[in-house]
Amino acid sequence: MEKKKLKTGLIGNPLGHSWSPQIHAMLGDYAYTLMPMEEEAVAPFLAARDFDAINVTIPYKKTVMPYLDTVSDEAWRIGSVNTVVKDENGLLHGYNTDYAGFCFMLDRKGIVLKDKKVVILGSGGASVTARCVANDRGASSVVVISRTGEDNYGNLERHRDADVLINTTPVGMFPKNGEAPVSLNGFPALSAVVDMIYNPERTALILDAEERGILCTSGLPMLVAQAARASELFTGSAISPERVEEVLEAVGRSMRNIILIGMPGCGKSTLGARLAEKLNRPFVDLDGEIVKTAGKAIPDIFREDGETAFRDLETAVLRAFTKQSGLILATGGGAVIRAENRRLFRENGRTLLLTRPLSDLAKDGRPLSQAHTAEELWNARREFYLSAAEVTVESAPTPEETLHRALAALDFEQN
């Protein structure tokens, strides 16, 4: 007789697009359902106990606590529960797996809090988790920055000696990509930056830290690791750190855009369309979207408005798409020129440089390709292409072979 699957899921409101079902599908063999509900439905839902285990998200992490039979020490200290498990006697036990997820996130990056001054941005529930971990790990001092109170955004200069900066606010979260809660210029002594946001994968704060060579991490490892700990509580079976890393890589891969860069006429649009079909992803041709936005052809934009106007429009359209997830995005040949664009690539994407012999590049409909030789364009842009590229693929004699090369370079399985 086949064993009945555990009945699990997520309650909250609103749930929107949650990655929890996909993550839990990779972690364990149980049914996992999104269950949005109004606050007045929470108590009757828990009383009915028609589930084996559930995750709890905003705004009910505190709401559920009075209805539980036991609450773990970590959940009590944090003041919220995000996992509820029903035992064989029907009793409900509450846990907070964010604590374990936060520790995993720090450890995988080698971020040490012991004897460090830790500054935490934000004073909500996520801030309490960060504060508990920092205190438990022996931070020399823990400062919480809020909008009001003794330590606030108006007197940050008091904490220029911070060793570790942790962002628990939603500033910079999709769709507000590009915003940052503070400038890292005000913290010259930082050894690490942690941002609990996971969408985009690299917030403005993380990008700033990377550009300064500061050890940093986004919140995606925490998201996966806290789910893994919840899965262990659901099933009673341990999940290895190696398996957590495998799931983390799979989730990151599915979230990241694949951004194609390269010289005009090198075949980015052809490769992009084939990648999109193969990987079952949406395909965006940036030049095509610029034409739709402008209502006229690219040569007409150059002729009537000038190259600067075209580049401004290109950046605006690029920004709208790079904040999305899971796209195949083919850029125009000159999109790499602007540092702002190269930074946008890195927010939520992996960049592939497609090369082709300069003598084989198509020129039709490309104003700059007609005004300059391929050698001139390549020499002017070479350093931008190479600095932006995470992987490089040489165009093959056939589109199918180019596709195979790209999939291999991007570490996608082929069949």
C-alpha positions in Angstrom: 0.0 0.0 0.0 1.4 3.4 -1.0 2.2 5.7 1.9 0.0 8.8 2.0 1.9 12.0 1.3 2.2 14.6 4.1 -0.2 17.5 3.7 1.8 20.7 3.9 1.7 24.2 2.6 2.2 27.9 3.3 -0.3 30.3 4.9 0.0 34.1 4.6 -1.6 37.1 2.9 -0.9 38.0 0.2 1.3 35.2 -1.0 1.8 36.5 -4.5 4.6 34.6 -6.3 6.2 32.4 -3.7 9.2 30.2 -4.4 8.2 27.8 -1.6 6.4 25.2 -3.7 9.3 24.8 -6.1 11.9 24.7 -3.3 9.9 22.1 -1.2 9.3 20.0 -4.3 13.1 19.6 -4.5 13.5 19.0 -0.8 10.9 16.3 0.0 8.2 14.1 -1.3 5.1 15.7 0.2 2.2 17.8 -1.0 2.8 21.6 -0.6 0.0 24.1 -1.3 -0.2 27.9 -1.1 -3.0 28.8 1.2 -3.7 32.6 1.2 -6.2 33.5 3.9 -7.6 36.5 5.8 -6.6 36.9 9.5 -10.0 35.8 10.8 -9.5 32.5 9.1 -6.2 31.6 10.8 -7.6 30.5 14.2 -10.3 28.2 12.6 -7.7 26.8 10.2 -5.4 25.9 13.1 -8.2 24.5 15.2 -9.3 22.2 12.4 -5.8 20.8 12.2 -6.4 19.5 8.7 -2.7 19.5 7.8 0.5 17.7 8.8 2.7 20.7 8.8 2.7 24.3 7.5 4.9 27.2 6.9 3.7 30.6 8.0 4.7 33.9 6.4 3.7 37.6 6.7 1.6 38.8 8.4 0.7 35.7 10.6 4.1 34.7 12.1 3.0 36.2 15.5 -0.8 35.5 15.0 -0.4 31.8 15.1 1.6 31.6 18.3 -1.3 31.6 20.9 -2.9 28.7 19.1 0.1 26.4 19.4 0.8 23.8 22.1 4.5 24.3 22.2 6.9 26.9 20.8 10.7 26.4 20.3 13.2 28.5 22.3 14.4 30.2 19.1 10.9 31.1 18.1 10.1 32.5 21.5 13.3 34.6 21.4 12.6 35.9 17.9 8.9 36.4 18.7 7.5 34.6 15.7 6.8 31.2 14.2 7.3 30.3 10.5 6.8 26.5 10.8 4.1 24.5 12.5 4.2 20.7 12.8 1.3 18.5 14.0 2.5 15.4 15.9 0.9 12.0 16.1 -1.3 13.2 19.0 -2.6 16.2 17.1 -0.6 18.7 19.1 0.8 21.7 17.2 4.5 22.7 17.7 5.9 26.0 16.5 9.4 26.7 15.2 11.4 29.5 13.6 13.6 28.1 10.8 14.8 31.6 9.8 17.4 31.3 12.5 19.0 28.3 10.9 18.7 29.8 7.5 20.4 33.0 8.6 23.3 31.0 10.2 23.7 28.9 7.0 23.8 32.1 4.9 26.6 33.5 7.1 28.6 30.2 7.3 28.7 29.5 3.6 30.3 32.9 3.0 32.6 32.7 6.0 31.1 35.8 7.6 32.2 36.0 11.2 30.2 38.0 13.8 32.2 37.1 16.9 33.8 40.2 18.4 32.4 42.4 15.6 30.3 45.5 15.7 27.2 44.6 13.8 24.8 47.2 12.5 21.3 46.0 11.5 19.2 48.1 9.3 15.5 47.8 10.2 13.6 46.8 13.3 11.0 44.4 12.1 10.7 40.6 12.5 13.7 39.9 10.2 15.8 42.3 12.3 15.0 40.3 15.5 16.3 37.1 13.8 19.5 38.8 12.8 19.9 40.3 16.3 19.4 36.9 18.0 22.1 35.3 15.7 24.5 38.2 16.2 24.2 38.0 20.0 24.4 34.2 20.0 27.5 34.3 17.9 29.3 36.7 20.2 29.1 40.1 18.4 30.9 42.7 20.5 27.9 45.1 19.9 24.7 45.0 18.0 23.1 48.3 16.8 19.6 48.4 15.3 18.9 51.3 13.0 15.3 52.4 12.7 13.5 55.4 11.3 13.0 56.8 14.8 14.7 56.2 18.1 18.2 56.6 19.5 19.9 55.0 16.5 18.4 56.2 13.2 19.2 57.0 9.7 19.9 60.6 10.7 22.9 59.8 12.9 24.5 56.9 11.1 27.9 58.6 11.3 28.0 57.4 14.9 28.5 53.9 13.5 31.2 54.5 10.9 33.2 51.8 12.7 30.7 49.0 11.9 32.4 45.7 11.0 29.3 44.0 9.6 26.2 45.6 8.0 23.0 43.6 7.8 20.0 44.9 5.8 16.6 43.5 7.0 14.5 46.3 5.3 12.7 45.8 2.0 14.5 48.7 0.4 15.9 47.5 -2.9 13.5 44.6 -3.2 11.7 43.9 -6.5 10.2 45.9 -8.0 12.2 48.7 -6.4 15.4 47.4 -7.8 18.3 49.8 -7.7 17.4 51.5 -4.4 19.7 51.2 -1.3 18.9 51.9 2.3 22.3 53.5 3.0 25.5 54.4 1.2 28.5 52.2 2.0 30.6 55.3 1.9 29.5 55.9 5.4 31.0 52.6 6.6 34.7 52.5 5.7 35.6 49.7 8.1 33.2 47.0 6.8 34.4 43.5 6.5 31.0 42.1 5.4 27.6 43.1 4.1 24.5 40.9 4.4 21.2 41.7 2.6 18.3 39.4 3.5 16.5 40.3 0.2 16.7 37.6 -2.4 14.9 39.2 -5.3 16.8 40.6 -7.0 19.7 38.3 -6.3 22.1 41.3 -6.2 20.5 44.4 -4.7 22.2 47.8 -5.1 23.7 47.2 -1.6 25.2 43.9 -2.7 26.5 45.4 -6.0 28.1 48.2 -4.1 29.8 45.8 -1.7 31.1 43.6 -4.6 32.5 46.7 -6.3 34.4 47.6 -3.1 35.7 44.0 -2.6 33.7 43.5 0.6 32.6 40.0 1.5 28.8 39.9 1.0 25.7 37.7 0.5 22.1 38.1 -0.6 19.2 36.4 1.1 18.7 33.5 -1.4 20.8 31.0 0.6 18.8 31.9 3.7 15.5 31.3 1.8 16.6 27.8 0.7 18.2 26.8 4.0 15.3 27.8 6.1 13.0 25.8 3.8 15.4 22.8 4.2 15.2 23.1 8.0 11.4 23.3 7.7 11.4 20.2 5.5 13.4 18.3 8.1 10.8 19.2 10.7 8.0 18.1 8.4 9.5 14.7 7.6 11.9 13.9 10.5 14.6 13.2 7.9 17.9 15.2 7.8 19.0 17.1 4.6 22.7 17.4 3.9 24.4 20.7 3.3 25.4 19.4 -0.1 21.7 18.9 -1.0 20.9 22.4 0.2 23.6 23.7 -2.1 22.2 21.7 -5.0 18.7 23.1 -4.4 20.2 26.6 -4.0 21.9 26.3 -7.3 18.7 25.1 -9.0 16.6 27.9 -7.6 19.2 30.5 -8.5 19.5 29.2 -12.0 15.7 29.3 -12.5 15.6 32.9 -11.2 18.5 34.3 -13.1 18.1 35.9 -16.5 20.5 34.8 -19.2 21.8 38.0 -20.9 23.4 37.8 -24.3 25.9 40.4 -25.3 28.2 40.7 -28.3 29.0 42.6 -31.5 26.2 43.7 -33.8 25.2 40.9 -36.1 26.9 38.1 -34.2 23.7 36.1 -33.8 22.4 37.0 -30.3 18.8 37.1 -31.3 18.9 33.7 -33.1 20.7 32.1 -30.1 18.3 33.8 -27.7 15.2 32.5 -29.4 16.7 29.0 -29.5 17.7 29.1 -25.8 14.2 30.3 -24.9 12.6 27.5 -26.7 15.0 24.9 -25.3 14.7 26.1 -21.7 11.0 27.1 -21.9 11.6 30.7 -20.9 10.4 34.0 -22.2 12.6 35.6 -24.9 13.2 39.4 -25.0 15.0 41.0 -27.9 16.1 44.4 -26.4 16.3 46.2 -29.8 12.8 45.0 -30.7 11.5 46.3 -27.4 13.2 49.6 -28.0 11.5 49.9 -31.4 8.1 49.1 -29.8 8.7 51.8 -27.1 9.9 54.5 -29.6 7.4 53.7 -32.3 10.1 53.8 -34.9 13.0 51.9 -36.3 16.5 52.1 -34.7 18.1 53.8 -37.7 15.4 56.5 -37.5 16.0 57.0 -33.7 19.7 57.6 -34.5 19.0 59.9 -37.4 16.2 61.9 -35.8 17.2 61.9 -32.1 20.9 61.0 -32.0 22.8 58.3 -30.3 22.6 59.7 -26.8 18.8 59.6 -27.0 19.0 56.0 -28.2 21.3 55.0 -25.4 19.0 56.7 -22.8 16.0 54.7 -24.1 18.1 51.5 -24.3 19.0 51.9 -20.6 15.4 52.6 -19.6 14.0 49.5 -21.5 16.9 47.4 -20.2 16.1 48.4 -16.6 12.5 47.2 -17.0 13.5 43.7 -18.1 16.6 43.0 -16.0 14.5 43.4 -12.8 12.4 40.4 -14.0 13.4 36.8 -13.5 14.0 33.8 -15.7 14.3 35.6 -19.0 16.5 35.1 -22.1 17.5 38.6 -23.0 19.4 39.5 -26.2 20.9 43.0 -26.0 22.1 45.3 -28.7 25.7 45.4 -29.7 26.4 48.7 -27.8 24.5 47.9 -24.6 27.7 47.1 -22.8 29.1 50.6 -23.3 27.4 52.2 -20.3 28.6 51.2 -16.8 25.0 51.5 -15.6 23.9 48.8 -18.1 26.7 46.5 -17.1 25.5 46.9 -13.5 21.9 46.1 -14.5 23.1 42.9 -16.1 24.5 41.8 -12.7 21.3 42.5 -10.7 19.5 39.3 -11.6 21.4 37.7 -14.5 24.2 35.7 -16.0 25.9 37.2 -19.0 27.1 35.3 -22.0 29.3 36.9 -24.6 28.7 35.5 -28.1 31.6 36.0 -30.5 31.9 35.6 -34.3 34.7 36.4 -36.7 34.5 40.1 -37.4 34.4 39.4 -41.2 31.2 37.4 -40.8 29.2 40.1 -38.9 25.9 41.3 -40.4 25.6 45.1 -40.9 22.1 45.6 -42.3 20.0 48.0 -40.2 22.8 48.7 -37.8 23.7 52.4 -38.0 27.0 52.2 -36.1 28.1 49.0 -38.0 27.7 51.0 -41.3 29.5 54.1 -40.0 32.5 52.2 -38.5 34.4 49.1 -39.4 33.9 45.9 -37.3 37.5 46.3 -36.1 36.9 49.8 -34.9 33.8 48.8 -33.0 35.4 45.8 -31.5 38.5 47.7 -30.3 36.3 50.4 -28.8 34.1 47.9 -26.9 36.4 44.9 -26.3 37.1 45.7 -22.6 33.4 46.2 -21.9 32.4 42.9 -23.5 35.1 41.0 -21.6 34.5 42.6 -18.3 30.8 42.0 -18.5 30.9 38.4 -19.7 30.7 35.5 -17.2 30.9 33.0 -20.0 32.1 33.3 -23.6 30.8 31.2 -26.5 32.2 31.2 -30.1 29.5 31.0 -32.7 29.5 27.7 -34.5 28.8 26.9 -38.2 25.2 26.1 -37.4 22.7 27.6 -35.0 22.1 24.2 -33.4 25.8 23.7 -32.6 25.9 27.3 -31.2 23.0 26.4 -29.0 24.8 23.3 -27.7 27.9 25.3 -26.9 25.8 27.9 -25.0 24.0 25.3 -23.0 27.3 23.7 -22.0 28.9 27.0 -21.1 25.9 27.8 -18.9 26.0 24.3 -17.3 22.5 23.3 -18.4 21.9 19.6 -18.9 21.3 18.6 -22.6 19.1 15.9 -23.9 
